[in-house]
Amino acid sequence: MGASWGGLNAYIRILSVLPADFPLPILMVQHQQASADNRMPWLLARYCALPVVTPEDKEPIIGGHVYVAPPGYHMLVEDDQTLAFSNGRPVLFSRPAIDELFFSAGVVYGRHLIGVILTGANEDGAAGMKYIHRRGGFTIAQSPVSSEAPTMPEAAITTGAISRVLDLEAIGPFLAKQAMG
């Protein structure tokens, strides 16, 4: 999942409806300045039945956990399904960048990946969603009308690579239904 402007509210709305036995890992990127306090996991954990963490470099990805990219670092998925961090160049002025996560996750998980793009004020994530779609993954964009900042989901939708456009309130239940069968 990726978001910028309005992301905290969107993440809370989605995570708060996921059951404690939700089996899939959730990898999240929120645009933050490198100097920002890393409060996102603490804030989200108050509304989520799943463990919410800022992972360590090379930490294995485990189902039923929410991993939040730390401020100032791109979060990447490695071939061995661990997380890695990079302080490489910002993407669309952002580090962490959503596209970096989506590209690396698309390589590793391919058709088993669900990419979700949420509210945001730039086009980060659109190219990554297109890549996930090309690899056979399922892509969800928050409906622009339910977004605090519609630029990010609009950019993803215009790629033609979005499997489903959903209002914010529908994303969490949809993910739960897909994961829980």
MDTraj code that builds the backbone (N, CA, C; nanometers):
import mdtraj as md
import numpy as np

residues = "MET GLY ALA SER TRP GLY GLY LEU ASN ALA TYR ILE ARG ILE LEU SER VAL LEU PRO ALA ASP PHE PRO LEU PRO ILE LEU MET VAL GLN HIS GLN GLN ALA SER ALA ASP ASN ARG MET PRO TRP LEU LEU ALA ARG TYR CYS ALA LEU PRO VAL VAL THR PRO GLU ASP LYS GLU PRO ILE ILE GLY GLY HIS VAL TYR VAL ALA PRO PRO GLY TYR HIS MET LEU VAL GLU ASP ASP GLN THR LEU ALA PHE SER ASN GLY ARG PRO VAL LEU PHE SER ARG PRO ALA ILE ASP GLU LEU PHE PHE SER ALA GLY VAL VAL TYR GLY ARG HIS LEU ILE GLY VAL ILE LEU THR GLY ALA ASN GLU ASP GLY ALA ALA GLY MET LYS TYR ILE HIS ARG ARG GLY GLY PHE THR ILE ALA GLN SER PRO VAL SER SER GLU ALA PRO THR MET PRO GLU ALA ALA ILE THR THR GLY ALA ILE SER ARG VAL LEU ASP LEU GLU ALA ILE GLY PRO PHE LEU ALA LYS GLN ALA MET GLY".split()
xyz = np.array([
    [0.0843, -0.1176, 0.0000],
    [0.0000, 0.0000, 0.0000],
    [0.0880, 0.1227, 0.0000],
    [0.0395, 0.2249, -0.0681],
    [0.1135, 0.3491, -0.0684],
    [0.0219, 0.4689, -0.0645],
    [0.0665, 0.5742, 0.0063],
    [-0.0114, 0.6974, 0.0175],
    [0.0814, 0.8129, 0.0510],
    [0.0315, 0.9323, 0.0322],
    [0.1010, 1.0512, 0.0833],
    [-0.0018, 1.1344, 0.1585],
    [-0.0412, 1.2474, 0.1043],
    [-0.1331, 1.3378, 0.1725],
    [-0.2610, 1.2651, 0.2125],
    [-0.2939, 1.2663, 0.3417],
    [-0.4144, 1.1999, 0.3906],
    [-0.3970, 1.0521, 0.4158],
    [-0.2746, 1.0023, 0.4041],
    [-0.2495, 0.8594, 0.4158],
    [-0.2797, 0.8006, 0.5510],
    [-0.2490, 0.8717, 0.6577],
    [-0.2730, 0.8165, 0.7913],
    [-0.4202, 0.7817, 0.8093],
    [-0.5080, 0.8722, 0.7738],
    [-0.6516, 0.8462, 0.7836],
    [-0.6913, 0.7259, 0.6969],
    [-0.6397, 0.7194, 0.5760],
    [-0.6733, 0.6081, 0.4866],
    [-0.6244, 0.4755, 0.5436],
    [-0.5019, 0.4739, 0.5941],
    [-0.4494, 0.3502, 0.6512],
    [-0.5322, 0.3049, 0.7711],
    [-0.5690, 0.3985, 0.8572],
    [-0.6505, 0.3637, 0.9745],
    [-0.7832, 0.3035, 0.9309],
    [-0.8463, 0.3625, 0.8328],
    [-0.9771, 0.3133, 0.7867],
    [-0.9669, 0.1710, 0.7315],
    [-0.8558, 0.1399, 0.6649],
    [-0.8377, 0.0067, 0.6073],
    [-0.7973, -0.0942, 0.7144],
    [-0.6937, -0.0619, 0.7909],
    [-0.6408, -0.1572, 0.8884],
    [-0.7387, -0.1878, 1.0007],
    [-0.8224, -0.0925, 1.0360],
    [-0.9141, -0.1127, 1.1487],
    [-1.0205, -0.2186, 1.1214],
    [-1.0435, -0.2528, 0.9969],
    [-1.1449, -0.3547, 0.9666],
    [-1.0846, -0.4924, 0.9379],
    [-0.9530, -0.5028, 0.9342],
    [-0.8914, -0.6327, 0.9071],
    [-0.8931, -0.7178, 1.0336],
    [-0.9314, -0.8460, 1.0213],
    [-0.9380, -0.9321, 1.1390],
    [-0.7986, -0.9696, 1.1900],
    [-0.7909, -1.0096, 1.3159],
    [-0.6638, -1.0468, 1.3783],
    [-0.5975, -1.1656, 1.3090],
    [-0.6777, -1.2476, 1.2382],
    [-0.6206, -1.3628, 1.1688],
    [-0.5993, -1.3369, 1.0186],
    [-0.5938, -1.2098, 0.9788],
    [-0.5650, -1.1750, 0.8396],
    [-0.4302, -1.2376, 0.8033],
    [-0.4245, -1.3210, 0.6996],
    [-0.3048, -1.4023, 0.6772],
    [-0.1934, -1.3376, 0.5937],
    [-0.2215, -1.2305, 0.5253],
    [-0.1229, -1.1738, 0.4338],
    [-0.0366, -1.0670, 0.5004],
    [0.0892, -1.0532, 0.4561],
    [0.1681, -0.9408, 0.5034],
    [0.1219, -0.8137, 0.4336],
    [0.1336, -0.7012, 0.5012],
    [0.0996, -0.5719, 0.4438],
    [0.2241, -0.4847, 0.4507],
    [0.2675, -0.4366, 0.3359],
    [0.3840, -0.3494, 0.3274],
    [0.3341, -0.2103, 0.2925],
    [0.3726, -0.1115, 0.3730],
    [0.3172, 0.0229, 0.3572],
    [0.4266, 0.1269, 0.3407],
    [0.4005, 0.2193, 0.2481],
    [0.4867, 0.3360, 0.2310],
    [0.4011, 0.4602, 0.2462],
    [0.4425, 0.5460, 0.3363],
    [0.3816, 0.6769, 0.3565],
    [0.4913, 0.7795, 0.3294],
    [0.4670, 0.8732, 0.2384],
    [0.5657, 0.9785, 0.2151],
    [0.5908, 1.0533, 0.3455],
    [0.7171, 1.0567, 0.3867],
    [0.7576, 1.1275, 0.5077],
    [0.8961, 1.1867, 0.4848],
    [0.9222, 1.2970, 0.5467],
    [1.0558, 1.3541, 0.5395],
    [1.1501, 1.2690, 0.6240],
    [1.2766, 1.2647, 0.5836],
    [1.3752, 1.1835, 0.6548],
    [1.3869, 1.2239, 0.8013],
    [1.3617, 1.3489, 0.8320],
    [1.3749, 1.3980, 0.9696],
    [1.2495, 1.3732, 1.0545],
    [1.1463, 1.3150, 0.9965],
    [1.0209, 1.2925, 1.0691],
    [1.0393, 1.1892, 1.1800],
    [0.9676, 1.2089, 1.2902],
    [0.9639, 1.1068, 1.3950],
    [0.8917, 0.9850, 1.3382],
    [0.9398, 0.8688, 1.3724],
    [0.8812, 0.7462, 1.3209],
    [0.7655, 0.7014, 1.4098],
    [0.6559, 0.7752, 1.4055],
    [0.5398, 0.7454, 1.4898],
    [0.4316, 0.6641, 1.4178],
    [0.4460, 0.6486, 1.2887],
    [0.3419, 0.5812, 1.2108],
    [0.3077, 0.4425, 1.2650],
    [0.4036, 0.3545, 1.2933],
    [0.3651, 0.2225, 1.3455],
    [0.2893, 0.2328, 1.4776],
    [0.3322, 0.3185, 1.5669],
    [0.2660, 0.3357, 1.6954],
    [0.1223, 0.3848, 1.6760],
    [0.1043, 0.4824, 1.5874],
    [-0.0298, 0.5356, 1.5624],
    [-0.1211, 0.4299, 1.5009],
    [-0.0705, 0.3584, 1.4006],
    [-0.1526, 0.2577, 1.3333],
    [-0.1856, 0.1395, 1.4238],
    [-0.0922, 0.1013, 1.5101],
    [-0.1141, -0.0129, 1.5995],
    [-0.2322, 0.0104, 1.6927],
    [-0.2644, 0.1337, 1.7206],
    [-0.3774, 0.1655, 1.8082],
    [-0.5112, 0.1286, 1.7433],
    [-0.5129, 0.1147, 1.6104],
    [-0.6366, 0.0899, 1.5364],
    [-0.6368, -0.0450, 1.4643],
    [-0.5346, -0.1247, 1.4845],
    [-0.5168, -0.2461, 1.4048],
    [-0.4980, -0.3669, 1.4947],
    [-0.5625, -0.4774, 1.4608],
    [-0.5495, -0.6014, 1.5377],
    [-0.4212, -0.6768, 1.5037],
    [-0.3534, -0.6361, 1.3966],
    [-0.2300, -0.7013, 1.3533],
    [-0.1086, -0.6292, 1.4118],
    [0.0046, -0.6989, 1.4277],
    [0.1262, -0.6305, 1.4706],
    [0.1709, -0.5309, 1.3629],
    [0.2025, -0.4092, 1.4045],
    [0.2480, -0.3040, 1.3128],
    [0.3898, -0.2669, 1.3536],
    [0.4842, -0.2805, 1.2606],
    [0.6243, -0.2584, 1.2936],
    [0.6965, -0.1772, 1.1859],
    [0.8056, -0.1140, 1.2295],
    [0.9056, -0.0642, 1.1363],
    [1.0101, -0.1740, 1.1298],
    [1.0228, -0.2403, 1.0169],
    [1.1114, -0.3568, 1.0115],
    [1.2593, -0.3177, 1.0124],
    [1.3400, -0.4153, 1.0455],
    [1.4855, -0.4035, 1.0369],
    [1.5288, -0.4490, 0.8987],
    [1.6451, -0.4069, 0.8568],
    [1.7025, -0.4516, 0.7309],
    [1.7198, -0.6034, 0.7341],
    [1.6799, -0.6702, 0.6275],
    [1.6876, -0.8163, 0.6104],
    [1.5875, -0.8927, 0.6967],
    [1.4864, -0.8239, 0.7491],
    [1.3836, -0.8905, 0.8284],
    [1.2943, -0.9733, 0.7357],
    [1.2659, -1.0986, 0.7718],
    [1.1759, -1.1803, 0.6904],
    [1.0340, -1.1226, 0.6914],
    [0.9668, -1.1334, 0.5790],
    [0.8289, -1.0886, 0.5664],
    [0.7386, -1.2020, 0.6130],
    [0.6550, -1.1726, 0.7133],
    [0.5689, -1.2741, 0.7732],
    [0.4234, -1.2338, 0.7538],
    [0.3404, -1.3283, 0.7150],
    [0.1975, -1.3028, 0.7001],
    [0.1367, -1.2527, 0.8299],
    [0.0333, -1.1708, 0.8172],
    [-0.0353, -1.1198, 0.9337],
    [0.0375, -1.0083, 1.0058],
    [0.1379, -0.9496, 0.9433],
    [0.2128, -0.8369, 1.0001],
    [0.2023, -0.7177, 0.9056],
    [0.2059, -0.5981, 0.9629],
    [0.2058, -0.4744, 0.8859],
    [0.3443, -0.4118, 0.9001],
    [0.4103, -0.3904, 0.7875],
    [0.5446, -0.3338, 0.7846],
    [0.5372, -0.1924, 0.7285],
    [0.5868, -0.0961, 0.8032],
    [0.5813, 0.0442, 0.7637],
    [0.7221, 0.0920, 0.7312],
    [0.7405, 0.1443, 0.6101],
    [0.8716, 0.1962, 0.5695],
    [0.9132, 0.3099, 0.6624],
    [1.0389, 0.3098, 0.7072],
    [1.0846, 0.4180, 0.7943],
    [1.1086, 0.5464, 0.7146],
    [1.0973, 0.6607, 0.7799],
    [1.1250, 0.7876, 0.7115],
    [1.2681, 0.7888, 0.6563],
    [1.2813, 0.8381, 0.5332],
    [1.4131, 0.8567, 0.4748],
    [1.4717, 0.7386, 0.4010],
    [1.4011, 0.6261, 0.3975],
    [1.4538, 0.5069, 0.3307],
    [1.3488, 0.4443, 0.2400],
    [1.3930, 0.4008, 0.1213],
    [1.3071, 0.3194, 0.0363],
    [1.3010, 0.1795, 0.0983],
    [1.1820, 0.1198, 0.1024],
    [1.1661, -0.0174, 0.1509],
    [1.1507, -0.1073, 0.0288],
    [1.2333, -0.2106, 0.0219],
    [1.2387, -0.2998, -0.0929],
    [1.2178, -0.4445, -0.0490],
    [1.1596, -0.5243, -0.1374],
    [1.1431, -0.6673, -0.1138],
    [1.2555, -0.7398, -0.1877],
    [1.3268, -0.8236, -0.1145],
    [1.4366, -0.9015, -0.1716],
    [1.3849, -1.0363, -0.2217],
    [1.4623, -1.1035, -0.3080],
    [1.4229, -1.2326, -0.3639],
    [1.3937, -1.3382, -0.2576],
    [1.4611, -1.3300, -0.1423],
    [1.4398, -1.4278, -0.0361],
    [1.3247, -1.3882, 0.0576],
    [1.2411, -1.2940, 0.0120],
    [1.1243, -1.2451, 0.0860],
    [1.1630, -1.1852, 0.2212],
    [1.2694, -1.1071, 0.2182],
    [1.3074, -1.0236, 0.3307],
    [1.2981, -0.8793, 0.2841],
    [1.3053, -0.7872, 0.3785],
    [1.2991, -0.6452, 0.3466],
    [1.4387, -0.5852, 0.3499],
    [1.4621, -0.4939, 0.2601],
    [1.5885, -0.4214, 0.2556],
    [1.5567, -0.2728, 0.2462],
    [1.6534, -0.1924, 0.2833],
    [1.6335, -0.0472, 0.2821],
    [1.7432, 0.0196, 0.2019],
    [1.7049, 0.1262, 0.1355],
    [1.7973, 0.2006, 0.0509],
    [1.7794, 0.3492, 0.0765],
    [1.8902, 0.4206, 0.0758],
    [1.8804, 0.5662, 0.0816],
    [1.9137, 0.6246, -0.0548],
    [1.8753, 0.5503, -0.1601],
    [1.8941, 0.5948, -0.2975],
    [1.8178, 0.7229, -0.3266],
    [1.8335, 0.7698, -0.4453],
    [1.7733, 0.8969, -0.4850],
    [1.6223, 0.8975, -0.4627],
    [1.5689, 1.0115, -0.4216],
    [1.4230, 1.0222, -0.4093],
    [1.3542, 0.9996, -0.5437],
    [1.2358, 0.9463, -0.5399],
    [1.1520, 0.9270, -0.6586],
    [1.0378, 1.0272, -0.6462],
    [1.0246, 1.1154, -0.7449],
    [0.9241, 1.2212, -0.7397],
    [0.9316, 1.2952, -0.6048],
    [1.0550, 1.3256, -0.5655],
    [1.0852, 1.4008, -0.4431],
    [1.0552, 1.3226, -0.3156],
    [1.0343, 1.1920, -0.3254],
    [0.9944, 1.1134, -0.2090],
    [1.0931, 1.0012, -0.1792],
    [1.1263, 0.9890, -0.0533],
    [1.2013, 0.8752, -0.0006],
    [1.1566, 0.8579, 0.1431],
    [1.0742, 0.7591, 0.1704],
    [1.0476, 0.6406, 0.0888],
    [0.9528, 0.6695, -0.0280],
    [0.9692, 0.5917, -0.1332],
    [0.8844, 0.6043, -0.2517],
    [0.8026, 0.4764, -0.2704],
    [0.6813, 0.4968, -0.3115],
    [0.5888, 0.3858, -0.3330],
    [0.6324, 0.3017, -0.4529],
    [0.6745, 0.3676, -0.5609],
    [0.7180, 0.2937, -0.6793],
    [0.8304, 0.1959, -0.6469],
    [0.9248, 0.2349, -0.5643],
    [1.0361, 0.1453, -0.5297],
    [0.9849, 0.0174, -0.4638],
    [0.8917, 0.0304, -0.3710],
    [0.8327, -0.0883, -0.3079],
    [0.7565, -0.1708, -0.4108],
    [0.6726, -0.1069, -0.4901],
    [0.5899, -0.1803, -0.5858],
    [0.6738, -0.2540, -0.6900],
    [0.7801, -0.1915, -0.7405],
    [0.8655, -0.2596, -0.8390],
    [0.9304, -0.3832, -0.7774],
    [0.9881, -0.3688, -0.6594],
    [1.0576, -0.4827, -0.5983],
    [0.9594, -0.5923, -0.5572],
    [0.8451, -0.5557, -0.5036],
    [0.7446, -0.6561, -0.4659],
    [0.6890, -0.7260, -0.5901],
    [0.6738, -0.6517, -0.6992],
    [0.6251, -0.7101, -0.8234],
    [0.7181, -0.8167, -0.8778],
    [0.8479, -0.7940, -0.8652],
    [0.9463, -0.8926, -0.9100],
    [0.9334, -1.0211, -0.8284],
    [0.9232, -1.0080, -0.6980],
    [0.9238, -1.1240, -0.6087],
    [0.7901, -1.1973, -0.6072],
    [0.6792, -1.1241, -0.5987],
    [0.5495, -1.1879, -0.5793],
    [0.4667, -1.2032, -0.7070],
    [0.4948, -1.1246, -0.8106],
    [0.4249, -1.1376, -0.9380],
    [0.2749, -1.1437, -0.9252],
    [0.2140, -1.2506, -0.9755],
    [0.0678, -1.2630, -0.9773],
    [0.0077, -1.2861, -0.8390],
    [0.0898, -1.3052, -0.7377],
    [0.0404, -1.3266, -0.6009],
    [0.0348, -1.1962, -0.5211],
    [0.0572, -1.0846, -0.5875],
    [0.0647, -0.9547, -0.5199],
    [-0.0634, -0.8742, -0.5410],
    [-0.1071, -0.8074, -0.4356],
    [-0.2145, -0.7093, -0.4450],
    [-0.1522, -0.5737, -0.4145],
    [-0.1542, -0.4842, -0.5107],
    [-0.1035, -0.3490, -0.4907],
    [-0.2198, -0.2542, -0.4659],
    [-0.2041, -0.1665, -0.3679],
    [-0.3095, -0.0710, -0.3333],
    [-0.2493, 0.0688, -0.3328],
    [-0.3085, 0.1585, -0.4103],
    [-0.2653, 0.2984, -0.4122],
    [-0.3770, 0.3828, -0.3524],
    [-0.3374, 0.4674, -0.2585],
    [-0.4347, 0.5473, -0.1846],
    [-0.4144, 0.6956, -0.2128],
    [-0.4801, 0.7770, -0.1372],
    [-0.4761, 0.9217, -0.1485],
    [-0.3328, 0.9738, -0.1536],
    [-0.3103, 1.0772, -0.2314],
    [-0.1769, 1.1352, -0.2389],
    [-0.1689, 1.2514, -0.3353],
    [-0.0623, 1.3297, -0.3173],
    [-0.0513, 1.4561, -0.3887],
    [0.0495, 1.4557, -0.5036],
    [0.1035, 1.3387, -0.5405],
    [0.1868, 1.3329, -0.6605],
    [0.1616, 1.2015, -0.7336],
    [0.2411, 1.1687, -0.8323],
    [0.2159, 1.0515, -0.9159],
    [0.2945, 0.9281, -0.8740],
    [0.3629, 0.9332, -0.7589],
    [0.4365, 0.8165, -0.7113],
    [0.3395, 0.6994, -0.6958],
    [0.3814, 0.5845, -0.7399],
    [0.2999, 0.4637, -0.7306],
    [0.2328, 0.4244, -0.8603],
    [0.2109, 0.5195, -0.9511],
    [0.1421, 0.4884, -1.0771],
    [0.2242, 0.3912, -1.1622],
    [0.3529, 0.4180, -1.1776],
    [0.4382, 0.3293, -1.2574],
    [0.4496, 0.1919, -1.1908],
    [0.4568, 0.1899, -1.0585],
    [0.4639, 0.0633, -0.9867],
    [0.3371, -0.0191, -1.0006],
    [0.2225, 0.0475, -0.9989],
    [0.0959, -0.0238, -1.0184],
    [0.0906, -0.0842, -1.1590],
    [0.1379, -0.0093, -1.2550],
    [0.1410, -0.0602, -1.3926],
    [0.2307, -0.1844, -1.4003],
    [0.3432, -0.1804, -1.3299],
    [0.4344, -0.2949, -1.3286],
    [0.3697, -0.4163, -1.2603],
    [0.3068, -0.3948, -1.1469],
    [0.2384, -0.5049, -1.0781],
    [0.1342, -0.5681, -1.1707],
    [0.0580, -0.4848, -1.2394],
    [-0.0442, -0.5338, -1.3327],
    [0.0198, -0.6165, -1.4450],
    [0.1310, -0.5674, -1.5008],
    [0.2011, -0.6404, -1.6077],
    [0.2512, -0.7756, -1.5592],
    [0.2864, -0.7855, -1.4323],
    [0.3364, -0.9112, -1.3754],
    [0.2226, -1.0050, -1.3352],
    [0.0976, -0.9634, -1.3576],
    [-0.0174, -1.0484, -1.3282],
    [-0.0777, -1.0257, -1.1911],
    [-0.0276, -0.9267, -1.1169],
    [-0.0821, -0.8967, -0.9856],
    [-0.2145, -0.8228, -0.9951],
    [-0.2806, -0.8110, -0.8832],
    [-0.4097, -0.7428, -0.8746],
    [-0.3848, -0.6029, -0.8203],
    [-0.4474, -0.5029, -0.8823],
    [-0.4226, -0.3643, -0.8438],
    [-0.5523, -0.2944, -0.8034],
    [-0.5437, -0.2210, -0.6924],
    [-0.6583, -0.1472, -0.6402],
    [-0.6194, -0.0014, -0.6254],
    [-0.7054, 0.0865, -0.6738],
    [-0.6875, 0.2302, -0.6531],
    [-0.8053, 0.2819, -0.5724],
    [-0.7747, 0.3656, -0.4742],
    [-0.8804, 0.4345, -0.4010],
    [-0.9512, 0.5271, -0.4982],
    [-1.0810, 0.5318, -0.4920],
    [-1.1549, 0.6210, -0.5815],
    [-1.1132, 0.7652, -0.5530],
    [-1.0861, 0.8430, -0.6574],
    [-1.0463, 0.9819, -0.6356],
    [-1.1477, 1.0613, -0.5537],
    [-1.2762, 1.0330, -0.5694],
    [-1.3768, 1.1085, -0.4941],
    [-1.3713, 1.0792, -0.3443],
    [-1.3149, 0.9643, -0.3042],
    [-1.3035, 0.9335, -0.1617],
    [-1.1641, 0.9665, -0.1069],
    [-1.0805, 1.0293, -0.1894],
    [-0.9429, 1.0630, -0.1519],
    [-0.9332, 1.2064, -0.1013],
    [-0.8523, 1.2260, 0.0021],
    [-0.8253, 1.3623, 0.0478],
    [-0.7437, 1.4385, -0.0563],
    [-0.6555, 1.3679, -0.1254],
    [-0.5754, 1.4251, -0.2341],
    [-0.5825, 1.3256, -0.3500],
    [-0.6565, 1.3559, -0.4571],
    [-0.6838, 1.2569, -0.5609],
    [-0.5729, 1.2346, -0.6650],
    [-0.4660, 1.3128, -0.6621],
    [-0.3647, 1.3036, -0.7679],
    [-0.3052, 1.1641, -0.7804],
    [-0.2711, 1.1019, -0.6699],
    [-0.2046, 0.9720, -0.6745],
    [-0.2953, 0.8629, -0.7325],
    [-0.4164, 0.8444, -0.6815],
    [-0.5002, 0.7411, -0.7441],
    [-0.5397, 0.7756, -0.8881],
    [-0.5606, 0.9034, -0.9187],
    [-0.5922, 0.9412, -1.0571],
    [-0.4794, 0.9029, -1.1516],
    [-0.3548, 0.9270, -1.1100],
    [-0.2400, 0.8934, -1.1941],
    [-0.2340, 0.7428, -1.2188],
    [-0.2617, 0.6642, -1.1156],
    [-0.2602, 0.5188, -1.1317],
    [-0.3739, 0.4725, -1.2235],
    [-0.4901, 0.5302, -1.2063],
    [-0.6056, 0.4922, -1.2881],
    [-0.5804, 0.5233, -1.4348],
    [-0.5164, 0.6353, -1.4646],
    [-0.4922, 0.6724, -1.6045],
    [-0.3930, 0.5798, -1.6742],
    [-0.3193, 0.4964, -1.5988],
    [-0.2295, 0.4005, -1.6636],
    [-0.3073, 0.2883, -1.7320],
    [-0.4339, 0.2702, -1.6941],
    [-0.5133, 0.1608, -1.7485],
    [-0.4796, 0.0269, -1.6853],
    [-0.4040, 0.0291, -1.5748],
    [-0.3568, -0.0943, -1.5132],
    [-0.4206, -0.1211, -1.3773],
    [-0.5355, -0.0655, -1.3526],
    [-0.6016, -0.0843, -1.2240],
    [-0.7122, -0.1891, -1.2390],
    [-0.7048, -0.2922, -1.1566],
    [-0.8036, -0.3999, -1.1601],
    [-0.9366, -0.3574, -1.0990],
    [-0.9309, -0.2733, -0.9944],
    [-1.0528, -0.2341, -0.9243],
    [-1.0330, -0.0969, -0.8625],
    [-1.1300, -0.0082, -0.8801],
    [-1.1341, 0.1224, -0.8135],
    [-1.2398, 0.1121, -0.7047],
    [-1.2004, 0.1411, -0.5800],
    [-1.2918, 0.1261, -0.4663],
    [-1.2901, 0.2507, -0.3793],
    [-1.4059, 0.2837, -0.3224],
    [-1.4101, 0.3891, -0.2212],
    [-1.3291, 0.3419, -0.1011],
    [-1.2763, 0.4366, -0.0262],
    [-1.1915, 0.4040, 0.0879],
    [-1.2575, 0.3036, 0.1821],
    [-1.3855, 0.3216, 0.2128],
    [-1.4550, 0.2338, 0.3071],
    [-1.4637, 0.0897, 0.2582],
    [-1.4509, 0.0676, 0.1286],
    [-1.4653, -0.0666, 0.0724],
    [-1.3325, -0.1423, 0.0617],
    [-1.2199, -0.0744, 0.0734],
    [-1.0907, -0.1396, 0.0497],
    [-1.0594, -0.2436, 0.1568],
    [-1.0710, -0.2093, 0.2836],
    [-1.0424, -0.3056, 0.3903],
    [-1.1287, -0.4300, 0.3815],
    [-1.2619, -0.4153, 0.3727],
    [-1.3459, -0.5346, 0.3589],
    [-1.3130, -0.6175, 0.2343],
    [-1.2798, -0.5507, 0.1236],
    [-1.2445, -0.6234, 0.0018],
    [-1.1175, -0.7061, 0.0248],
    [-1.0143, -0.6457, 0.0852],
    [-0.8907, -0.7178, 0.1121],
    [-0.9157, -0.8357, 0.2061],
    [-0.9970, -0.8145, 0.3090],
    [-1.0277, -0.9225, 0.4035],
    [-1.0973, -1.0380, 0.3308],
    [-1.1909, -1.0064, 0.2459],
    [-1.2638, -1.1099, 0.1722],
    [-1.1701, -1.1867, 0.0794],
    [-1.0809, -1.1163, 0.0096],
    [-0.9878, -1.1829, -0.0812],
    [-0.8918, -1.2728, -0.0050],
    [-0.8421, -1.2259, 0.1075],
    [-0.7433, -1.3019, 0.1841],
    [-0.8037, -1.4177, 0.2621],
    [-0.9252, -1.3987, 0.3109],
    [-0.9862, -1.4988, 0.3981],
    [-1.0720, -1.5980, 0.3212],
    [-1.0928, -1.5691, 0.1923],
    [-1.1689, -1.6586, 0.1078],
    [-1.3142, -1.6493, 0.1290],
])
top = md.Topology()
chain = top.add_chain()
for i, resn in enumerate(residues, 1):
    res = top.add_residue(resn, chain, resSeq=i)
    for name in ("N", "CA", "C"):
        top.add_atom(name, md.element.get_by_symbol(name[0]), res)
traj = md.Trajectory(xyz[None], top)
